[in-house]
Each structure stands twice: as structure tokens, then as C-alpha cells.
Amino acid sequence: MNKAKTSLRVAELDTLSDVLVRLYKDAASNADGTVAKDANLKTVMTDIESLSAALTTAIKSDKVTSTLDEADIARDEVVRNLSDALNGYAALPIPAKKAAAQNLLAIFQKYGKSIITKNYAEESSLIESLLEDLSAAEAMANIESLEGVGEITTSLRSAQNNFNKANDEFTHASVTKGQSASSVKKPLLEALNTRLIPYLSAVALVDGYKEFALKCNAEIDKANATVNGRKK
């Protein structure tokens, strides 16, 4: 049997280990009981299942962090758009538009475009306060007189809501977070390549192990093929 390539990505290794665990459980439920009675194999597979679960958790945590960053970038862009729109209207030689924009700029400038440089919590607080100020009756009347500004403020509310959701998920992930995905990858690969695969190679021709070993080998080869495909 071929060993799992160390260059497998964490998501690929996570998928492979999940599949191997499922194959083991299926084989252990077989009527002849060969796999189920193998104490050594059970110990190895229990360790692999635990490491696989830890890797899944770590991957989810890494993804949540990325989502939070993306949500912050999205709301920053809307803040920039609002600043640009108001400054653009304020520069127009149209008295009504200019006056409305200047009134709104007076509100916006209490916070300034620099709010996007604040830490996540402070920026959230400032955006919520800005949105509250912009929801006042006079501000709303000015917003309605400037085409597109209403859509931008609606987008800012939506972007802030999306950030709040991502932040809640990040907080939950931080509480439950274990090791990083990269730190789990090494011991999981070691369990596969130095414990499971050599053992299955040794018992592959023994009745009761053949089908399980063949299926595991096929899944490992499939995973390795993804690495080979990236090198072409």
C-alpha cells in the first residue's frame, strides 16, 4: 500500500481520514468479526478518528477567521463609498444637493473615514452610532434627496449585520478552538503512514481484512492523485 503524501492539503487529508474512519466502521460491523476483534487496529483507528475530528474543528476555525476578515473588508468598502458619495454631492453646483450633502457630511465627519482603521469592536461601535445618527428624520430627508445615498446606507447596515454574524461565529470558534490545522496535520499523517498503512499492508492478504485494505488503498491512491494532478 502507498503512504499518504505529506503534501496533501489539510482539507484533502481531512476528507481522506473521514473516509477511512467510515470504511473501518463498516468493516467492523461485518458479520465475520475479523476487523472488529482486532484490538490493535481498533486502537489505531480510534486515534485516527480523534485526530480527524480535531482537524475538522481546526479547519472550521481557520475558515471562520477568514470570513470575519472578509466581512470587515466589505463594510470598510461601504464606508469609503459613503464618504465618496457625500463628498461628490457636496462639490456639485446644485444648491439643494450641496446643502443636503453638507448636512450629512457634518454627521459623517463626526466619525470620519478613519473609523475603518479602528479595531473590530471600536469600528462596530462607531458604525452603529453613525447609522443611528443617519436614521434621524432630518438626516433621512437629506438622504432621500440624494440618489444612491440611501442604497449605500442600506448596504452599510447589511454589511454591519454580516460582520456581527461573522464575529459571533468567530467568538464561538475561539471558545471551542483546539490546535491549528497545520499542527494537527503532522500527527494525523504519522498515524496513517507509520501505524495504519504498514499494518494493513501486512494483513491485506488475510481473509477478513482484504476488502477493507483494498478500499483503504483505493482511497489513499485517490487522495494522492490530487497532489499529482496539481504538479502537472
C-alpha positions in Angstrom: 0.0 0.0 0.0 1.2 3.5 -0.8 1.5 6.0 2.0 -0.5 9.2 2.1 1.6 12.1 0.6 2.8 14.7 3.0 1.9 17.4 0.5 -1.8 16.7 0.9 -3.7 19.8 1.8 -5.4 19.9 5.2 -8.8 19.7 3.6 -7.8 16.7 1.5 -6.3 14.9 4.5 -9.4 15.7 6.5 -11.6 14.1 3.8 -9.3 11.1 3.5 -9.2 10.4 7.2 -13.0 10.8 7.4 -13.5 8.2 4.7 -11.0 5.8 6.3 -12.9 6.0 9.6 -16.2 5.3 7.8 -14.7 2.3 6.0 -13.3 0.9 9.3 -16.7 1.2 11.0 -18.4 -0.5 8.0 -15.8 -3.3 8.1 -16.1 -3.6 11.9 -19.8 -4.3 11.5 -19.2 -7.2 9.2 -20.6 -10.5 10.3 -17.3 -12.4 10.4 -16.0 -10.0 13.0 -12.3 -10.2 12.0 -11.8 -6.4 11.8 -13.9 -5.7 14.9 -11.9 -8.2 17.0 -8.6 -6.7 16.1 -7.6 -4.7 19.2 -4.5 -3.1 17.6 -6.5 -1.9 14.6 -9.2 -0.5 16.9 -6.6 1.5 18.8 -5.1 2.9 15.7 -8.5 3.8 14.2 -9.7 5.4 17.4 -6.6 7.7 17.4 -7.1 8.5 13.7 -10.8 9.3 14.3 -9.8 11.7 17.2 -7.2 13.4 15.1 -9.5 13.7 12.1 -12.2 15.3 14.3 -9.6 17.8 15.7 -8.5 18.6 12.1 -12.1 19.3 11.1 -12.6 21.6 14.0 -9.3 23.4 13.2 -10.2 23.9 9.6 -13.6 25.3 10.5 -11.9 27.8 12.9 -9.4 28.9 10.2 -12.3 29.4 7.8 -14.3 31.5 10.4 -11.3 33.8 10.8 -11.1 34.3 7.1 -14.8 35.0 6.9 -14.5 37.6 9.6 -11.7 39.4 7.8 -13.8 39.4 4.6 -16.8 40.8 6.4 -14.6 43.6 7.8 -13.2 44.4 4.3 -16.7 44.5 2.9 -18.0 47.1 5.5 -14.8 49.2 5.1 -15.6 49.4 1.4 -19.1 50.7 2.0 -17.8 53.3 4.4 -15.5 54.5 1.7 -18.4 54.6 -0.8 -20.5 56.7 1.6 -17.6 59.2 2.1 -17.0 59.4 -1.7 -20.7 59.9 -2.5 -21.3 62.6 0.1 -18.1 64.5 -0.9 -19.1 64.2 -4.5 -22.6 65.7 -3.9 -21.1 68.4 -1.7 -19.0 69.5 -4.6 -21.9 69.9 -7.1 -23.0 73.4 -8.0 -26.6 72.4 -7.2 -27.7 74.2 -4.0 -30.3 71.7 -2.8 -28.0 68.7 -3.4 -25.0 70.5 -2.0 -26.8 71.5 1.2 -28.2 68.0 1.8 -24.7 66.5 1.3 -23.1 69.0 3.6 -25.6 68.3 6.3 -24.9 64.6 6.0 -21.1 65.2 5.9 -21.4 67.0 9.2 -22.7 63.8 10.6 -20.3 61.6 8.8 -17.3 63.7 9.8 -18.0 63.2 13.5 -16.7 59.7 12.8 -14.7 60.1 9.7 -13.4 57.6 7.1 -10.7 56.7 9.6 -13.2 54.5 11.5 -12.1 51.7 9.1 -8.7 51.8 10.8 -10.0 51.1 14.2 -10.1 47.6 15.8 -13.1 45.4 15.1 -15.0 46.3 18.3 -14.4 50.0 18.1 -15.3 50.2 14.4 -18.5 48.3 15.1 -19.5 50.7 17.8 -18.8 53.7 15.6 -20.7 52.3 12.6 -23.7 51.6 14.8 -23.6 55.1 16.1 -23.3 56.6 12.6 -26.2 54.5 11.4 -28.3 55.7 14.3 -27.5 59.3 13.5 -28.3 58.8 9.9 -31.7 57.4 10.8 -32.9 60.7 12.4 -35.8 62.3 10.5 -33.8 65.3 9.2 -30.9 63.0 8.0 -33.3 60.7 6.3 -34.9 63.6 4.4 -31.4 64.6 3.2 -30.6 61.0 2.3 -33.7 60.7 0.2 -32.8 63.8 -1.8 -29.5 62.3 -2.9 -29.8 59.5 -5.4 -27.9 56.4 -4.4 -27.0 57.5 -0.8 -30.0 55.6 0.6 -28.8 52.5 -1.1 -25.3 53.0 0.4 -26.6 53.4 3.9 -28.7 50.3 3.5 -25.6 48.5 2.3 -23.7 49.7 5.3 -26.5 48.3 7.6 -26.3 45.0 5.8 -22.5 44.9 5.9 -22.5 45.6 9.6 -25.1 42.9 10.2 -22.9 40.4 8.2 -19.9 41.4 10.3 -21.8 40.9 13.5 -22.8 37.4 12.4 -19.3 36.6 11.4 -18.0 37.9 14.7 -20.4 35.8 16.7 -19.2 32.7 14.8 -15.6 33.7 15.4 -16.2 34.1 19.1 -17.9 30.7 19.3 -15.0 29.1 17.3 -12.4 30.8 19.6 -14.1 29.2 22.7 -14.0 25.8 21.1 -10.8 26.1 19.2 -8.2 23.4 19.7 -4.9 23.2 17.7 -4.3 24.8 14.4 -5.0 22.8 11.2 -1.3 22.6 10.4 -0.3 21.3 13.8 -2.9 18.5 13.6 -1.9 17.5 10.1 1.5 16.1 11.1 0.4 13.6 13.8 -2.6 12.5 11.6 -0.3 11.8 8.7 2.1 10.0 11.1 -0.8 7.8 12.4 -1.8 6.9 8.8 1.7 6.4 7.4 3.5 4.7 10.3 0.7 2.8 12.0 -2.3 2.2 9.8 -0.9 1.7 6.3 2.1 -0.6 7.3 -0.3 -2.7 9.4 -2.9 -3.1 6.6 -0.1 -3.9 4.2 0.9 -6.8 6.5 -2.6 -8.2 6.9 -4.0 -7.3 3.4 -3.9 -11.0 2.2 -5.6 -12.4 5.3 -9.2 -13.3 5.0 -11.4 -10.7 6.7 -9.0 -7.9 6.0 -8.8 -8.0 2.2 -11.8 -5.9 1.3 -11.1 -3.3 4.0 -7.5 -3.0 3.0 -8.3 -2.7 -0.7 -10.9 0.0 -0.1 -8.4 2.0 2.1 -5.7 1.6 -0.5 -8.1 2.9 -3.2 -9.0 6.0 -1.1 -5.4 6.8 -0.3 -4.4 6.5 -4.0 -7.3 8.8 -4.9 -6.2 11.4 -2.4 -2.6 11.1 -3.7 -3.8 11.6 -7.2 -5.0 15.1 -6.4 -1.4 16.0 -5.4 0.0 14.5 -8.6 -2.7 16.4 -10.6 -1.5 19.8 -9.1 2.1 19.1 -10.3 1.1 18.9 -14.0 
